[in-house]
Amino acid sequence: MIAARIERGVEPPRTAIIDIGSNSIRLVVYQGPARLPTTLFNEKVLAGLGRSLAATGSIDAEAMAAAETALHRFAALAAAMEVSRVRTVATAAVRDAKNGAALIGLAEAAGLSVEVLSGEEEAAAAGYGVMSGIPHANGIVGDLGGGSLELVRVRKGELAERASFPLGVLRLAPLRQRGRLERTVETMLRDAGWIGAGKNLPLYLVGGSWRGLARLAMHRARYPLPIIHQYAMSADTIASLSRTLSHLGKPQLKEVPGLSGGRIPTLGDAAALLSVLLKHLKSSGTIVSAFGLREGLLFQELGPAERAEDPLIAAARDEARLAGRFPEHGDLLDRWIAPLFGDDKPAEARLRNAACQLADVGWRANPEFRAERGLEIALHGNWVGIDGRGRAMMAQALWTALGGAITPPEALLRLAPEAALRRAAVWGHAIRLGQRLSAGVAEPLRRSRLVLDAGTLRLDLDRSVSALYGEAVAKRHASLAAAMGRTAVSNAVR
């Protein structure tokens, strides 16, 4: 095991996972809050350890050589980055190959200690990974690797049934060529008791090949965000992708943003398997997860309290700590404006909270571009536990809070209904008032409150902070009241 030899002061420790998969070997280095650490470094090598398993039962020499080079590089990088702990795991290819022990030997020669995960452990890690990034996931997680397919039922933050099948994407081509894919999959699912197990529930997609399909679907749909996490695809979309892939050449697929060239050869097989699974699981559709096995391994190490943290709020708080002037201000600001939005559903209230956490992140930007900075952070930030609609509502709130134009940006209108954006704009007006009244410090918010009365929006201030109700505050108070269809009144004595 590699360990850091240099103390990093008050910085959180860096941890790393090396994932030896059937198709790729990947190093990811993390640092930051335990609930949702930031990815500092991410590199993969498409070694193809599982490509010869179906024919020979062994990892071929070329793949073994590629793995040896990658493992030595990754071990050296982890040491150079002063990583405090490296966890190296191997999945189906190493687990099933007759010469899997030789691969483990190569890793040990590089200074790495390898855990070979069982199929059930691999399924559990994928399930926990999805729950880490989509806390309220309720359905079946499907993790498609090069050598195996793992299925696991998730609901109410817990794992239920799980299974592993020898249906990795590198094993599918012979089945398709012989016209036996659907029959084989149906038989395996039936024997394991999974037929109809996903009825009226989503299938959460994990794995590079399925994420590649999502990239293609987003490209075809002209989806306005480059973010695949929680992107939804219907069974009809999957069927359409399968037909499209049969007509597209590699040069056309290389034009798809974010689609790895190494994944292109597996897309057709991945789409074919997905169509069969949706049919026999009877799933309602698919939701893509950017989180999978590696994030699941991290999530499993957390205590109950850390697991229960909302990953969106945890990440927004951390962003505020790094980029804002008053990192503790977000929760106070949210509590201050909350009385205006008592009818917000819990899902909306958490988006409002996240927007409050991020309300100060634009302060370093040029004043003419602070609204654009808020918009960019909401839309493109590394958030999880949020879909495109939620990002759009956060973006609208920050756009308004930071002084953006009245008309919302066109991209937001493609992601969320106008009514949702109007609601978020009111959050933005309320945040803008709170920021102007308090100048980002705590006492003015603690010594004042917003009250909805018949036809009015009243701002009550303790006498100790009454002098803060100046012209700029009065204007923002009036703007918020107008956005709510009310008249602004205040008890402030000037």
N, C-alpha and C positions, 0 to 999 in steps of 0.2 A: 504494500500500500504506500502510495506517495503522500508525503505530508509537507506542509509549508515549513520553512526553517526561519522565516522572518516574521516578527510580530507586525500586525497591520494597524496598531493603534486602536482607534475607536471604530474603524471600518468594520462592517459585518464580514464574517469569514466568507471566503469563496469556496464553493463546493462544485463538484463536477460529476457527470455521469458519462461513461463510455458505454454505448449500446451496440453490442455486436449482433446485428440482425442478419436475416437470411439474404437480404438484398443489399443493405447498406450497413456501414459502421460509422457511428456518429459520436462526436465529442460535443457536449454542451456544458458550459461553465456558467454557474449562477452566483448571484450576490444580491442581497437585499432582504426585505422582510420575509419571514419564514412562510407566511401564507401565500405569497406570490412573489418569489424572488425574480429579479431582472436577469435576462439572458445576456451575459457579457460576451459570449463567444459561442458560435455554432458552426460546425463544419462536418460534412459527411463525405464518405468515399463509397461509391457504388461498387463494392468488392464482388458482389454476386456469389456469396458463399453457398447459397442454396440452388444455384442453377443446374448443377449436375446431380443433385440428390435423387431425383426421380429415375434417372438412367443408371447411375452407378452406386448410389447409396453413400457417396463420399464427396467431400469438398475437393474440387480439382486444384491442380498445382498453381494455375494462374490466379485463382481466387485466393489461395493460401498466401501467395507472394504479395498480392495487393493488401491483404489483411495485415501481414507482418510489417509492411512499410507504414500503414496507417496507424497501427498500434504503437509503434516506436515514436512516430511523430506526435501522436496525441499524448503519450506519456511525457514527452519532452515539453510540450506546450503547457501541460498542467503544472509541471515543475516551474517553468519560466513565469507562469502567471501566479505563482505562490498559492496554489490551491491547497486548502487545508485538508480536504478529504476527496478522494476519487472512488466512486463506486462503479465497478465494471460488471456488466451483466451480459449474458448471452442467451439467445432464444432458440427457435426451432432448428436452425441449420446445425448449430453446434450440438444441440440436444439429440438430434436424430442421426447425424453423420457417423459413419464407422470410424472416421479419423478425427472426430471432434476433439479428442484428447490432445492431438497434435496442435490444433489451433490454440487450445488453452495453454499448452507449453510455450507457444510463441508469445502469448500475452504475458506469461510469467517471466519470460526472458526480458521483456520490456519493463518489468517492475510492477506489473498489474496483477491483482488477485481477482479471479473471475468467479462470479456466481452464475451457475447455469440454472435458469428459471424453468420450472416445470410448466406444462401447458396451463394448469390451473393458476399458477402464480402469475403467468403472463397475462391471462384473462383478467385476474383481479387487479393487476397494475393498470391495465387499460381502463377498466371500469372506474377505478379511483381517479385516474387522470381526467376522465370526462367529468366526474363529479367535482373535481377541483376547479375546472374551468366553466362548468355549467351546473351550479350548485343544486338546482331544482330539477335536474334531469330525471325523466321518468320514461323508461323504454328499454331498448336493448342496445348495448354497445357492441359494435362489430369492428374488430381490429384486424385489418388485412395486412399481413407481412409477406415476406418473400416465401417463407416455408409453411406458414400455418395461418388459419383464421380462428380467432378467438371470439366467442360470443359470451356476453354476461348481462344478466338482467339487473338494472339499477332502479331503485325507487326509494324515496324519502331518505336520501343520503346513505343508503345501505346497498350492499351487493347481495344478490340472491343467486339463482342458478347460474352456472358458468360451464363452459365447455371449450375444448380445443379440437380443431379439425385439420387434417392434412390437406388444406385447400389454399395454401399460399399462392400468391400470384405467379410465382415461378413454376408452379406445378399445374397450372390450369390449361396451358396451350395443348398438351397431348389429349386432355379430356375433350376440349372443344374440337380438335381435329378429328377425333373419333365419334363426335356427336353424342358424347356421354356425359356432358357437364351437368345438365339439369337432372338426369336420372341419378347420377352419383350424389349430387348435393341433396336431392330430395331423400334418398335412402339414408344418408348420414344424419340428416336432421330428424327423420322419423325414428331411426334407431336410438337417437339420443333424447327423444321426447321434445323436440323443438318445433315441430310443425304447428303453425298457428300461434306460437308463443308471443309474437309481437302484434297481435291483432289490435288495430286501432291505436298503436303506439309508434312513436318514431324510432328509426334505426339511426343511432349516432355513429358516424363514420370516423374511424381512426386509421391512419396509415397513409404513406406517401402516394400510393397509386390512386386511392379514392380522393385524396386532396387534389391530385392532378386533374381528376374528372371535374371537381368543383371549379378549378381554375378555368377549364374549358367552358363550363356552363356559365360562369360569370362573364367571360369574354363574349360569348354568344348573346347573352342577355344585356350586354352593355351596363352591367352593374356598376354603380358609381364609386364603390369602394374596392380597394385592392386587398381586402381582409376576408379570409375564408371562414374564420371562427363563427359558428352559428349560422352559416349560410345554409339555407334550406333548399332541397331539391325534391320534387315530386317523382313518383314512379314514371309518369309520362315524360318528365325531363330526362330521366335516366334512359328510357327507351329511345328517346330522340337522340341522345348523345351516342348511343350504340350505333344507330343508323348513320349519324354524321361521321363517326370515326372510320367507318368502312370506306368513306369517300375522301377523307383528308390525308394528304401526304405529310411526311415528316417536315418539309420546309414550312408548310402552313401551320403545323402545330408548334413549331419553334417560335412563331410570332405571338403565341399566347403569353401574356405577361405572367411571370412567376412560375411557369410550367417548366420543370427541370427536364432537360433533354434526355437524361437517363431514365426518366419515368415513361417517356413516350411509348416505348415498345410494349409496356404492360397495360396501357389504358384500355385497349379493347377487351382483354381478358378480365380486367377489374370491373368494367361495365357489365360484361356478360354475367359474371358471378353476382353482381349487385342486383341485377334484374331478377335472377332466379331466387335470391334470398328474399327480396321484397315480396315475391309471389307466394313463397311457401311459409315465410314467417307471418305473412299477412300484415306487414307493417304499413302505417299510414303514409310514410314518406321518410325522408332522410334529413338529418341535421349534421353538418360537418363540425368536428371538434379539432382545433389546433393543438389540443392537449391530448396526450396519450400515455404510453408506458412510462416514459421518463418522469413526467410530471406526477404520474400516479405513485411512483416510487418515493418521490419527495413528500407527497401528500400522506402516504402511509406512515411516515415518520413523525407526523405532527400529533400533538395531544388533542383531546376533544375540543377544548376551547379554541385552539388555533384552527382546527378544521371548520368550526362553526362560523368563523369570520367570513364576511362577505368579501370575495376577492376583488370586486369592483371598488368597493369603498377602501379596502386596504391599499390597493394600488393608487387610487386617487390621493389618499392621505400621504403616501410616500412621494408622489409627484409634487404635492404641495410642500412637503418638507424640503425637497431638493430645489424647487423653482420659485416658491412663493416667499414673500416677505414675512408673512404671519402664518406659519404652518398650522398653528393650533386654532386658527380662526374658522375653519370650515364647519365644524360641528356646532359652534356657537351661532354662526350665521344661519345654518339650517334650522336650528331651534327657534331663532328669532322670526324667520319668515313662515314657519310651519303653521301658525294659527290661521293664516290666510288660505291654506290648502288642506283643510281637514277632510275634504272629499277625495283627495288623491288616493288611488289604490296603492297597496304596498309596493307593487312593481314600479309605479311612478314616483313614490316617495323616495325610493333608493336612488333613482336617477337624479332627482332634485338634490338629494344629499351629495351625490358625487359631483354635481355641478357646483355646489357650494364649496366643496373641498378644492375645486380647481379654479375658483373665482379670481385668484390673484396670480395665476401663472403667466399672465400676459404682461406683467409690469415692466419687464426688461425690454420688451419689443418697442420699436418706434411707435410713438403715440398714434400715428396714422394707421398702424397695422395691428393694434392690440386685439381688435375683434377678429381679424383673420388668424391671429395666433391662437386665440381660444377655440375658434372653429377647427383649426388643424389638429389641435391636441385632442379634442373630443372625437373627431372623426377617425384620426389615424393613430391615436395613442394605443399602447399595448395593453388594452383592456380585455378582460374576459368576463363571463357572466352577463353579457350584453350583446344584443343583436343589432342589425343595421338601424331599425326603428329607434332603439334606445340611444344609439350614438347620435342620431339626428336630433333627438330631443335634447340631449346634453349640449350638442353643438349650438342649437337654437338658443338655449338658455345663456350660454357663454357669449354668443354673438351679440345678443341683446344687452347682457350685463356689461360688456366691454365697449358698448357704443356703436354697434353695427347698424347698418341701414335698416329701415322698417321692413322692407321686402326681404324674406329669407332667401339665402342662396339656393340656386336651382337644384343642386345635388340633394339638399334636405327634402325638397318636395318629392323627390323620387324615392326617398327612403321611408317617409312617414306621412300619415294623413295630415291635412291642413289643421284639423281640430287639435291634434296632438302638438303640432308646432305652435299653435296659438297659446296653448296651455304652457308650454315651455318658455315662450316669450314672456309670459307674465312672471314665471319664476325669475327670468332674467331681469325684469324691471325691479322685482323685489330685492334681488341680490345687489343690483346697482344702487338702490336706495340705502341698503345696509352698509355697503362699502363707503359710500359718500358720507353718511352720517358718522360712522365710526372711525374713518381713516384707517381701518384695518386693526384697531386695537379693541380690547374687550369691554371696557367699562361702559362706553355709550350703549352697546347692545344689551348689557346686563341691566342698565338703568332706564330702559325704554321698552315699549311694546307696541305692536300693531294690533288694532282692534277693528273688526268689521261690525258696523252698526247699520241700521236701516238706511241704505243709500249712501253711506259714507265709509271712508277708510280713515280711521283716526290713528294718529301717531301720538302716543302719550310718552312724555319724558319726565323723569325726576327733575326736581329743581336744580340739582347739581350738574345736570348736563343740558339744561334747557337752552343755554346759549349756543349750543351746536346747531340749532335749527336756523341755519342761514339761508341765503338765497339759493345756493346750489342744491341744498337738501330739499328746500321747498319745491323746486322744479322737478326733482326726481320723485318726490312724494306725489306730486300732481300727475306725473306720467304714469306711475303705477296705478293710481286711482282711476285714471282714464282708461287704462288697459283692462281694468276690472269693472268698468261701467259705473264708477262711484265718484263721489266728491271727496277731495282731500281736506281733512280738518286736523288741527293739532292743538294741544294744550300749552304749547311752548310760549313762554313770556319773553319778549325781546326787550 
